[in-house]
Each structure stands twice: as C-alpha cells, then as structure tokens.
Amino acid sequence: MVCDMDFSLFYFASDSREYATDRYRLLLEGARFADQNGFAAVWTPERHFHQFGGLYPNPSLTSAAVAAVTERIKIRAGSVVPALHHPLRIAEEWSVVDNLSNGRVGVAFASGWNTIDFAFSQGSFADRRSLMDERIEQVRSLWRGETMSVVDGSGNTQQVRIFPSPIQAELPIWITTVGNVETFRKAGHLGASVLTYLLGQNLNDLAENIAAYRAALAQRDGADGWPGHVTLMVHTYLGEEEDEVRELVRGPLSDYIQSSLDLRLSSQVPGARPVELVELSPDDVGFIVEQAFNRYFNRGALLGTVEKACGMVDHFISMGIDELACLIDFGLPAPVVLSGLDYLNKLRELTQAPVGGKLALCGGCLSVCMRA
C-alpha cells in the first residue's frame, strides 16, 4: 500500500495544578519541533470552565502564540463553537492570526455540547446546530471581504466588514464530529474538511462515515473533484519498547480519561437527568477507565513502538484518513513528551513519498519499498 499521511500535533491538556508555571512550554516547544520537522499543523481547542482542556479556553489566543514561534506549519482551531460567539468576532480574531502567521490558519467548527459553555450565549443551546450552519456561512462571507448587516448602539442598521483583512482569500474550515453520519454528510455538502475522534464511533463506524462524507462531497453543488480531507485525533506517545510505553502512559492516560468522565456524563440536553460521576462506584469508574485505556492502547491510538504504529497508520490510510492529529499532552511530563517526538517524527518520515518514488509501509511493518 502506498502511504502518504499528514501528521499534526493536537493539544487538549487538563489544567494540572502540578505545574504552576511554564504551563505552555509543551505547546510552544512542541510547535517549534513540528514546524522544523515537516509536520502539517498544530491544533488547539476551545474549552471553558472545566479542568479538562482547561489550558485552552480560546484557540485564537493559543494560535497567536504558536504563530509567533513558527514559520511554516499550519495553525488550526480544534474547535470553535460558533453558537457561543458573534461571527464578526470569530472572523476578526482569526484574521489577526492569519496575518501573524502569513496565511497559515484553519478553523474547525463544532455545534457544542457542554451546557455550561453556553454561559457565553444564554439561550443558544437548543439552536446550536442551526446557529453553527448560519454562522459558518457568515464567517466565510466576512472572510472574503463581504459586509454584514448589524444594528448599532443607536438602533440604526449599519454594514460592517472585518479588519484587518486576512491573508488567505478563503478560510480553510473543518466540521467537527464524534460520529454522527449526518454531520459527516453536512461537511461534504459544505465542501469542508472533517475533524473526528474515536469517542462516539469504532473503526468500522468511522470507515462508513468517511464513505458517506466522500459521497456527499462529490454530490454537492459546484463539486470540483476535490476528494476532501479527514483528520483523526489520536492519543499519541511512541518509544522503544511496547511494555515500557504501556506502563509509562497507563497512569497519566487513565487519569486523563477519568478527568473527562464527569464532564461527559453530566453534560446532557436540558430536561434530561444528568448522570453524575459520584453516582458510580469506584469499581464502576475503574472499569470504564480501564476499558477505555485498553481500547486506545490496543487499537485506537499511536501508543507503543514505531513498528506497531506503522500498522495503525497503514489501517488508517486504508480507511481514507488523510491526517492524524496526535494528542500528545495527556499528562506525561513535558520533557518526556518532547523526547518522544523523535519517535513520532520517525513514523512521519516513513509515510512520506520521496522525490522520484513513493514510500510504502508493507504489511504494517518497518520494511520500506521504493516504487517508481
């Protein structure tokens, strides 16, 4: 199989109080490493009012910091919830980052699911999906230099456009989904890329969803033959020995999984009874965490050796995935994560096509074939 996979870094750290200072060292040093070693992008999320992902409440701020210390790598939001923000604010903030980076930004949009986040926009939760569709188009229009009708403080209707104007003529966009096939289709109809996770879907589900996305993309109005782009977020840490990596990541990744449980279990639609983490016994919580850890480690992430990861990449490519967004900041100490990036870069190099030939991973192992 011919392999050509993009690799990116994805950040979604818990706001650990163990590190009172230098909390963004891993973000900035990792971004520099990725920039210098041929990685495709750096992704930071939007998260509010919770320790899980707490280092990243605003991706335009973290992206501005990444823009200042890099030269070529793409800088992306994973994701922005447009129902929480005015489209003018979204477009202007990302236009600033586009200028700082000389045209390297991209934005994934999500409908949102955590009710407390909607403190920013009370009353928008029920309509968040329709608001996402509407505001994506508004942001795209503003990005192109078009005006938007607004009512000013005196009650008068005005036409406004964003400043500064962006570098890129079109804003590259992704639609974020955790497994809803209709959201995959929506991305196709919009001509957008997809950012997805192995949270609400297994690998078979994902393959079917990707097929639905490609079909919708081909059928959309104005289809131009672009095959689309699917980015999969995967937990990542690679090392020399499988057993050593397993024991190294078991504690931090298990803690990371558990830190997200109360957020996921308590975030329900209005009127539904939330399931609180305190209602689960310690054995129940331990079982959930252990099952999740084993699922990720064995067949849902890049955890272990480069050789093992080659097999996973081979399979991901066969499913139609174009980019792996490697979540690296799930709790290991920053020096350990940074040293592990050399192994990830080795994996990345094994998937690139050299000049004059194509590089393939044969049978998911480290044998390398040159094909004219």
ABEGO torsion letter per residue (X at the ends): XBBBBBBBBBBABBBBAABABGAAAAAAAAAAAAAAAGBABBBBBBBBGBABGAABABAAAAAAAAAAABAABBBBBOBBBAAABBAAAAAAAAAAAAAAAGGABBBBBBAEABAAAAAABBGAAAAAAAAAAAAAAAAAAAAAGBBBBBBBAAGBBBBBBBOBBBABABBBBBBBBAGBAAAAAAAAAAGBBBBBBBAABBAAAAAAAAAAAAAAAAABBGBAGBAEBBBBBBBBBBBABAAAAAAAAAAAAAAAAAAAAAAAAABBBBGBBBBBAAABBAAAAAAAAAAAAAAAAAAABBBEBAAAAAAAAAAAAAAGBABBBBBABAGBBAAAAAAAAAAAAAAAAAABBBBGBBBBBBGGBABBBBBX
